[in-house]
Amino acid sequence: MATQAKPLTKAQLVTELSEKLDAKKTDVNEFLETLTTIAYRDTKMKGAFTLPGVGILVLVKRKARKGRNTATGEEIQIKAKTVVNFRVAKACKDSIIPPKK
């Protein structure tokens, strides 16, 4: 198993993509910015955004529920809220962690 290294920074990702695609860094950066904008917009408006082979951003509505204050043990009411989840695609999971045979 590989040792854990720091994830790529945006600048490192732009550099690697520009080298692999033989494209200008400014074009790659603009592409990433546009992809991010589209992902945010579609998730907000449609409730989901799929990045094929990687995963899907999904809006999830959580119901109000009872919880517990861990410091005092007192029961508290947690309000309903909307959160964003990321569901990893099966192809991505299988590529990173091959299924057991």
Z-matrix of the N, CA and C atoms (Angstrom, degrees):
N
C 1 1.446
C 2 1.528 1 108.53
N 3 1.309 2 116.32 1 141.37
C 4 1.457 3 121.71 2 -177.90
C 5 1.526 4 110.43 3 -73.02
N 6 1.318 5 115.55 4 148.13
C 7 1.452 6 119.16 5 175.92
C 8 1.523 7 108.46 6 -74.56
N 9 1.317 8 115.07 7 152.22
C 10 1.456 9 118.44 8 -178.47
C 11 1.520 10 110.39 9 -77.40
N 12 1.298 11 114.82 10 120.73
C 13 1.457 12 121.73 11 176.19
C 14 1.528 13 107.35 12 -110.07
N 15 1.314 14 115.73 13 168.05
C 16 1.460 15 119.05 14 178.17
C 17 1.518 16 109.55 15 -68.52
N 18 1.332 17 117.22 16 142.49
C 19 1.463 18 119.57 17 176.54
C 20 1.526 19 110.51 18 -65.61
N 21 1.321 20 115.57 19 158.68
C 22 1.461 21 120.63 20 178.25
C 23 1.523 22 110.73 21 -62.29
N 24 1.310 23 115.74 22 140.46
C 25 1.457 24 119.74 23 171.09
C 26 1.528 25 107.67 24 -79.88
N 27 1.309 26 116.31 25 169.25
C 28 1.459 27 119.50 26 178.46
C 29 1.529 28 110.13 27 -61.38
N 30 1.328 29 116.88 28 -41.94
C 31 1.470 30 120.65 29 -179.68
C 32 1.532 31 110.79 30 -62.69
N 33 1.325 32 117.04 31 -40.95
C 34 1.462 33 120.46 32 178.76
C 35 1.532 34 111.00 33 -66.69
N 36 1.336 35 115.98 34 -39.53
C 37 1.465 36 120.29 35 178.21
C 38 1.523 37 110.35 36 -63.76
N 39 1.322 38 116.91 37 -44.74
C 40 1.474 39 121.54 38 178.93
C 41 1.524 40 109.69 39 -60.72
N 42 1.321 41 117.46 40 -43.76
C 43 1.468 42 121.39 41 -179.97
C 44 1.520 43 110.85 42 -62.24
N 45 1.335 44 116.79 43 -47.95
C 46 1.464 45 120.22 44 -178.89
C 47 1.524 46 112.03 45 -63.07
N 48 1.330 47 116.36 46 -44.29
C 49 1.468 48 119.74 47 178.85
C 50 1.533 49 111.29 48 -64.27
N 51 1.322 50 117.17 49 -41.74
C 52 1.464 51 119.34 50 -178.91
C 53 1.527 52 111.17 51 -64.74
N 54 1.339 53 117.42 52 -36.03
C 55 1.468 54 120.50 53 177.32
C 56 1.526 55 111.53 54 -69.08
N 57 1.339 56 116.32 55 -44.82
C 58 1.474 57 120.10 56 -177.89
C 59 1.524 58 112.05 57 -67.77
N 60 1.336 59 116.42 58 -35.73
C 61 1.467 60 120.87 59 -176.92
C 62 1.523 61 112.70 60 -95.36
N 63 1.320 62 116.94 61 -2.32
C 64 1.451 63 122.19 62 -176.72
C 65 1.534 64 110.26 63 52.14
N 66 1.349 65 113.98 64 49.95
C 67 1.462 66 120.92 65 -178.43
C 68 1.529 67 108.99 66 -123.58
N 69 1.325 68 115.54 67 162.90
C 70 1.456 69 120.36 68 178.04
C 71 1.525 70 109.57 69 -72.91
N 72 1.322 71 115.61 70 144.30
C 73 1.465 72 120.29 71 179.54
C 74 1.525 73 111.40 72 -59.45
N 75 1.321 74 116.97 73 -36.61
C 76 1.466 75 120.01 74 -179.84
C 77 1.525 76 111.20 75 -63.69
N 78 1.350 77 116.77 76 -38.16
C 79 1.462 78 120.91 77 178.37
C 80 1.524 79 110.84 78 -67.28
N 81 1.326 80 116.19 79 -42.51
C 82 1.471 81 120.61 80 179.73
C 83 1.527 82 109.65 81 -65.11
N 84 1.315 83 116.90 82 -42.88
C 85 1.462 84 121.10 83 178.98
C 86 1.520 85 110.91 84 -61.98
N 87 1.326 86 116.42 85 -43.35
C 88 1.468 87 121.17 86 178.41
C 89 1.525 88 110.52 87 -63.05
N 90 1.339 89 117.18 88 -40.03
C 91 1.455 90 121.28 89 177.44
C 92 1.534 91 110.82 90 -60.64
N 93 1.339 92 116.78 91 -47.11
C 94 1.463 93 120.42 92 -179.74
C 95 1.524 94 111.49 93 -62.68
N 96 1.334 95 116.86 94 -41.00
C 97 1.465 96 120.93 95 177.89
C 98 1.529 97 110.89 96 -62.76
N 99 1.336 98 116.53 97 -42.55
C 100 1.458 99 121.31 98 179.68
C 101 1.526 100 110.89 99 -65.83
N 102 1.330 101 117.01 100 -43.62
C 103 1.466 102 121.54 101 178.43
C 104 1.529 103 110.45 102 -60.19
N 105 1.321 104 116.65 103 -43.04
C 106 1.457 105 121.21 104 178.57
C 107 1.525 106 111.20 105 -62.76
N 108 1.319 107 116.44 106 -45.00
C 109 1.467 108 121.11 107 179.07
C 110 1.522 109 111.15 108 -60.46
N 111 1.325 110 116.99 109 -44.80
C 112 1.469 111 121.41 110 178.94
C 113 1.525 112 110.25 111 -63.97
N 114 1.330 113 117.76 112 -42.27
C 115 1.463 114 121.56 113 -179.90
C 116 1.523 115 110.62 114 -60.79
N 117 1.323 116 117.33 115 -46.40
C 118 1.460 117 121.18 116 179.59
C 119 1.527 118 110.90 117 -63.50
N 120 1.336 119 116.07 118 -46.53
C 121 1.463 120 120.77 119 -177.94
C 122 1.523 121 111.52 120 -61.51
N 123 1.342 122 116.85 121 -49.65
C 124 1.460 123 120.04 122 -177.99
C 125 1.520 124 112.38 123 -65.59
N 126 1.318 125 117.15 124 -38.01
C 127 1.464 126 119.75 125 178.27
C 128 1.525 127 109.82 126 -63.94
N 129 1.320 128 116.22 127 -42.45
C 130 1.461 129 120.50 128 -179.67
C 131 1.528 130 111.85 129 -67.60
N 132 1.343 131 117.06 130 -44.10
C 133 1.463 132 120.96 131 -174.70
C 134 1.528 133 113.67 132 -84.29
N 135 1.324 134 117.26 133 -39.79
C 136 1.459 135 121.35 134 -173.82
C 137 1.521 136 113.58 135 -105.43
N 138 1.332 137 116.93 136 -12.19
C 139 1.450 138 120.52 137 178.41
C 140 1.519 139 114.13 138 91.01
N 141 1.343 140 117.46 139 -4.78
C 142 1.467 141 119.72 140 -179.88
C 143 1.526 142 110.30 141 -163.29
N 144 1.333 143 114.65 142 153.95
C 145 1.463 144 121.88 143 173.45
C 146 1.516 145 107.47 144 -143.74
N 147 1.327 146 116.76 145 126.87
C 148 1.459 147 121.78 146 -178.42
C 149 1.515 148 110.72 147 -104.64
N 150 1.317 149 115.78 148 130.27
C 151 1.456 150 122.77 149 170.51
C 152 1.523 151 105.06 150 -108.29
N 153 1.342 152 117.57 151 99.15
C 154 1.463 153 121.33 152 -172.22
C 155 1.530 154 112.81 153 -51.14
N 156 1.316 155 114.67 154 132.26
C 157 1.456 156 121.26 155 178.31
C 158 1.517 157 114.44 156 82.97
N 159 1.336 158 117.38 157 -9.47
C 160 1.458 159 120.78 158 -179.20
C 161 1.524 160 110.74 159 -114.94
N 162 1.326 161 116.91 160 -56.05
C 163 1.455 162 119.04 161 -179.85
C 164 1.510 163 111.91 162 167.28
N 165 1.337 164 114.45 163 -167.15
C 166 1.454 165 120.96 164 -175.87
C 167 1.536 166 110.06 165 -137.52
N 168 1.333 167 115.72 166 132.73
C 169 1.463 168 122.01 167 171.15
C 170 1.515 169 106.88 168 -86.06
N 171 1.338 170 117.58 169 130.68
C 172 1.456 171 121.23 170 -176.09
C 173 1.526 172 110.37 171 -134.82
N 174 1.334 173 116.27 172 135.60
C 175 1.461 174 120.89 173 171.52
C 176 1.522 175 107.70 174 -82.39
N 177 1.326 176 116.77 175 131.10
C 178 1.459 177 121.56 176 -179.85
C 179 1.519 178 108.14 177 -125.27
N 180 1.341 179 116.54 178 128.63
C 181 1.460 180 121.41 179 177.14
C 182 1.520 181 108.31 180 -94.27
N 183 1.324 182 115.65 181 118.66
C 184 1.464 183 120.76 182 178.41
C 185 1.516 184 108.80 183 -96.41
N 186 1.327 185 116.16 184 137.59
C 187 1.457 186 121.63 185 178.36
C 188 1.523 187 109.54 186 -77.63
N 189 1.338 188 114.37 187 159.85
C 190 1.459 189 119.48 188 173.67
C 191 1.530 190 107.23 189 -65.57
N 192 1.334 191 115.47 190 147.15
C 193 1.470 192 118.54 191 -178.74
C 194 1.520 193 109.71 192 -153.53
N 195 1.321 194 113.92 193 169.07
C 196 1.455 195 119.47 194 177.00
C 197 1.522 196 108.65 195 -93.81
N 198 1.312 197 115.59 196 141.14
C 199 1.449 198 121.25 197 178.25
C 200 1.515 199 109.23 198 -133.99
N 201 1.306 200 116.18 199 -170.63
C 202 1.453 201 120.93 200 -178.90
C 203 1.522 202 110.02 201 -135.04
N 204 1.309 203 116.49 202 134.21
C 205 1.451 204 122.31 203 173.69
C 206 1.528 205 106.08 204 -73.72
N 207 1.326 206 116.34 205 115.43
C 208 1.470 207 119.74 206 -174.48
C 209 1.523 208 112.35 207 -67.55
N 210 1.319 209 117.43 208 -25.74
C 211 1.464 210 120.13 209 -179.11
C 212 1.532 211 112.06 210 -75.30
N 213 1.352 212 115.80 211 -41.15
C 214 1.466 213 119.38 212 -175.26
C 215 1.522 214 113.30 213 -108.24
N 216 1.334 215 117.14 214 -18.12
C 217 1.461 216 120.56 215 -176.44
C 218 1.516 217 112.21 216 82.09
N 219 1.327 218 116.59 217 -0.76
C 220 1.458 219 121.63 218 -178.74
C 221 1.532 220 110.32 219 -69.44
N 222 1.345 221 115.82 220 139.61
C 223 1.463 222 120.73 221 178.02
C 224 1.529 223 108.42 222 -76.54
N 225 1.338 224 116.51 223 134.36
C 226 1.462 225 121.30 224 179.70
C 227 1.521 226 109.72 225 -128.97
N 228 1.324 227 115.86 226 159.57
C 229 1.456 228 121.72 227 177.47
C 230 1.528 229 108.14 228 -97.80
N 231 1.334 230 116.89 229 125.03
C 232 1.462 231 122.23 230 177.55
C 233 1.525 232 106.97 231 -99.51
N 234 1.331 233 116.17 232 125.64
C 235 1.466 234 121.19 233 -176.87
C 236 1.526 235 111.51 234 -69.95
N 237 1.331 236 115.94 235 156.67
C 238 1.463 237 121.98 236 173.62
C 239 1.524 238 108.14 237 -66.66
N 240 1.318 239 116.02 238 146.04
C 241 1.459 240 119.00 239 178.50
C 242 1.519 241 110.19 240 -156.41
N 243 1.320 242 114.85 241 163.76
C 244 1.457 243 121.80 242 176.93
C 245 1.525 244 107.43 243 -108.41
N 246 1.344 245 115.58 244 132.70
C 247 1.461 246 121.12 245 -179.76
C 248 1.521 247 109.26 246 -128.18
N 249 1.329 248 115.88 247 163.61
C 250 1.459 249 121.49 248 176.74
C 251 1.524 250 108.17 249 -106.85
N 252 1.326 251 116.91 250 126.84
C 253 1.460 252 122.57 251 175.88
C 254 1.519 253 109.46 252 -113.79
N 255 1.327 254 115.81 253 155.34
C 256 1.462 255 121.12 254 173.56
C 257 1.517 256 107.46 255 -119.45
N 258 1.311 257 116.17 256 120.84
C 259 1.459 258 121.58 257 177.95
C 260 1.527 259 108.30 258 -103.85
N 261 1.311 260 115.06 259 121.43
C 262 1.459 261 120.89 260 -177.96
C 263 1.526 262 109.18 261 -74.79
N 264 1.329 263 116.78 262 135.31
C 265 1.462 264 122.41 263 179.81
C 266 1.527 265 110.38 264 -69.55
N 267 1.325 266 115.97 265 148.41
C 268 1.465 267 121.30 266 179.75
C 269 1.527 268 110.93 267 -58.34
N 270 1.322 269 117.48 268 -41.59
C 271 1.465 270 121.33 269 179.29
C 272 1.525 271 110.69 270 -59.58
N 273 1.319 272 116.82 271 -38.41
C 274 1.465 273 121.70 272 178.88
C 275 1.524 274 110.10 273 -67.57
N 276 1.325 275 116.47 274 -47.04
C 277 1.481 276 120.75 275 178.71
C 278 1.509 277 110.71 276 -58.43
N 279 1.334 278 115.94 277 -48.25
C 280 1.470 279 120.57 278 -177.15
C 281 1.522 280 112.34 279 -65.74
N 282 1.318 281 117.38 280 -30.84
C 283 1.462 282 121.42 281 179.51
C 284 1.531 283 111.30 282 -73.30
N 285 1.329 284 115.44 283 -37.88
C 286 1.465 285 120.61 284 -178.08
C 287 1.532 286 111.28 285 -82.17
N 288 1.339 287 115.48 286 -46.28
C 289 1.466 288 121.25 287 179.11
C 290 1.528 289 107.15 288 -123.74
N 291 1.329 290 117.95 289 95.97
C 292 1.465 291 120.24 290 -177.69
C 293 1.531 292 111.24 291 -58.63
N 294 1.345 293 116.47 292 140.53
C 295 1.461 294 119.09 293 179.77
C 296 1.527 295 111.05 294 -64.77
N 297 1.335 296 115.55 295 147.82
C 298 1.455 297 120.23 296 178.81
C 299 1.519 298 109.31 297 -73.27
N 300 1.323 299 115.19 298 145.01
C 301 1.471 300 119.43 299 -177.89
C 302 1.499 301 110.43 300 -92.58
